[in-house]
């Protein structure tokens, strides 16, 4: 058993048990799952970690990450495992891209790449009423957010935020192209000030929608330009930052 | 391995649904095909990279066709022959689509696709009479060899039939059955230690080549990928051997094909089959040599490991205070430079491949960009080659820079350390110059290609 702090940035494997970090204030030791603002010194258990009697049990293989949450208490912060996988597991609040597979009564069934299809009410669009239904066809792409994502229940999506605004969500246009990449790459692209996105945006204008379920929708002016972006994004999976910069420099130089 | 897969019990849980194809994907693919563009930067008549690797046992191989992978295993046993054919051995072919290949596949279920593929394999390998079944007879009417070919799809990225037919024939060519002797009534089966196992007698190697048709046959694409298969209107599969004899031809999808089109397809097939046959023979020869010399062979040796570099830790700030101590440390613990970066293609024993296939498809993009400008076609091969060269050149310049202090770099993290040193600055300009050089040489390379095409 190793202390959790010592393992940050290292590879952990399922079954590893990490010792809880030493906590100066005893009351702040309770563990909570998921995100959200944590009080001082509180420890958060992110994806790939589970609390067990002895400490933290690792359930995925990957790199152990740690982030100090605000306040700066020595023992607090969030721990999670950065793992490489392709299969998406719905998480409440995630923005994903789904494909409409069926229209059943007043709900649409969406394929989001999870083990089960998600349901989306036709009322969960901005400005939708019983009279004014959104025009959704089978096969359309929808960018939405998970409202309900439980282990044993059908996930439920919405295309509006809590104030009823669309906030960028809704039906994605008929043009463009959809690709699937690993979840790790999506997280990397969605990171604030992602280098890849910044470098790409200097090439030429294009539209991009990133779903946490590993799907990316791309649209540029021509088929050719779209294909270029698609291939760059797919190639990013297997390149180091160094290689990417080199290749992009070569690309924009031509 | 094959046995356990076959014995998988029907699970109570239903298989996952296959990912549906969205309208925008369909539309985009069709538009791209109209513009004669393909997702991976191939031309309409280009085949994906084919790689053949052999297992440790005889008669076992994996064939990769782009990202499609098929595992083949041949086995044999002595059985009584069929009543109506007492002097002929028995051939048995079986292709299986496991959910490992694509989430939509269910184990042990006879889907329409599976039946169609099995039927095609059978027609390609059995009905073309490529294996001499009479030579499999041990005692007429009593004992014959039954040769069983199991094919497993490991990953599905389109064109299963081509990959399966290549894997099947390679495995059959690679297979050795135990030697037998008949003295009177007594049949002796020799172990490999007693007598060398004997190969099957194979007359020719039939190989399938698939053509996908779009817009009622207006557009034609060779070796369709999974997404192209989903939007195609019709499929034409031609099995041919290198003597240009058509072994099987099948058109599905119900499209009307013009005579010229079929003739054109058969001509393309002849070219592709010649290439693939040569590759197979080279791979078999390579494997034979390695086994004879007692070198390392088998999947563990021949399949290059793919590295995912997305999560690689990058040292953000470099402490330059104790660089010299660090350098000393590196010298003491020096390893040979990591071979992965230097040569992405492993020409290890038991492998052979068409083209220089590495994971990134940078070349293609870059190629397509130029295509816009110069309105010229390129080949991913050429650029992949270039990328590889660039990498090697890069490391070599770095190593040159180290001449004054003989450090052998083993870690990319340490490379950064050295780049940041002030006296190393002039070398930074080097890769750029190399780049330009590369560009010109590539153009020349392309020109050569163009000429070749014109000749063709």
Contacts between the chains, C-beta under 8 A, distances in Angstrom:
chain1	res1	chain2	res2	distance
A	9	B	313	6.3
A	62	B	311	7.3
A	63	B	311	5.9
A	63	B	313	7.6
A	82	B	311	6.1
A	84	B	308	5.7
A	84	B	310	7.0
A	84	B	311	6.4
A	99	B	19	7.6
A	99	B	20	5.0
A	99	B	21	7.9
A	99	B	22	4.6
A	101	B	17	7.9
A	101	B	20	5.2
A	111	B	17	7.0
A	111	B	19	6.3
A	111	B	20	5.3
A	113	B	19	6.9
A	115	B	16	6.6
A	117	B	17	7.6
A	137	B	23	7.0
A	139	B	20	7.1
A	139	B	21	7.4
A	139	B	22	5.4
A	139	B	23	3.9
A	139	B	26	7.5
A	140	B	22	7.0
A	140	B	23	6.1
A	141	B	22	5.2
A	141	B	23	7.8
A	141	B	24	5.9
A	172	B	24	7.3
A	173	B	24	7.5
A	174	B	23	6.5
A	174	B	24	5.7
A	174	B	27	6.6
A	175	B	24	6.4
A	175	B	27	7.2
A	175	B	28	7.3
A	176	B	24	5.6
A	176	B	28	6.8
A	177	B	24	6.7
A	177	B	25	6.3
A	177	B	28	4.3
A	178	B	22	5.7
A	178	B	24	6.3
A	178	B	25	5.2
A	180	B	19	7.8
A	182	B	308	7.9
A	182	B	310	7.3
A	184	B	308	8.0
A	184	B	310	5.3
A	184	B	311	6.2
A	185	B	310	5.8
A	188	B	310	6.3
A	217	B	24	7.5
A	223	B	28	7.1
A	223	B	31	5.6
A	223	B	32	5.1
A	223	B	35	5.5
A	223	B	37	6.2
A	224	B	35	7.6
A	224	B	37	6.7
A	224	B	368	6.1
A	224	B	371	7.6
A	224	B	372	6.0
A	226	B	28	7.2
A	227	B	32	6.9
A	227	B	37	6.2
A	227	B	39	6.8
A	227	B	41	7.8
A	227	B	365	7.7
A	227	B	368	6.4
A	228	B	365	4.8
A	228	B	368	6.2
A	228	B	369	6.4
A	230	B	39	7.2
A	231	B	40	7.8
A	231	B	41	6.9
A	231	B	361	5.4
A	231	B	362	7.8
A	231	B	364	5.8
A	231	B	365	4.5
A	232	B	362	7.9
A	232	B	365	5.9
A	234	B	361	6.9
A	235	B	360	4.4
A	235	B	361	5.5
A	235	B	362	5.5
A	235	B	365	7.6
A	236	B	310	7.5
A	237	B	308	6.8
A	237	B	310	5.9
A	238	B	306	7.5
A	238	B	307	7.4
A	238	B	308	6.6
A	238	B	309	6.1
A	238	B	310	7.8
A	238	B	359	4.4
A	238	B	360	5.2
A	239	B	309	6.2
A	239	B	360	5.8
A	239	B	362	8.0
A	240	B	309	4.7
A	240	B	312	5.8
A	240	B	314	7.9
A	240	B	412	7.2
A	241	B	314	6.1
A	242	B	412	7.5
A	243	B	309	7.8
A	243	B	360	7.6
A	243	B	391	7.9
A	246	B	390	7.5
A	246	B	394	7.8
A	246	B	431	7.5
A	247	B	360	7.9
A	247	B	362	4.8
A	247	B	366	7.6
A	247	B	387	7.6
A	250	B	366	6.7
A	250	B	435	6.0
A	251	B	362	7.9
A	251	B	365	6.8
A	251	B	366	5.5
A	251	B	369	6.7
A	253	B	435	7.7
A	254	B	366	7.0
A	254	B	369	6.0
A	254	B	370	6.2
A	254	B	373	7.6
A	254	B	439	7.9
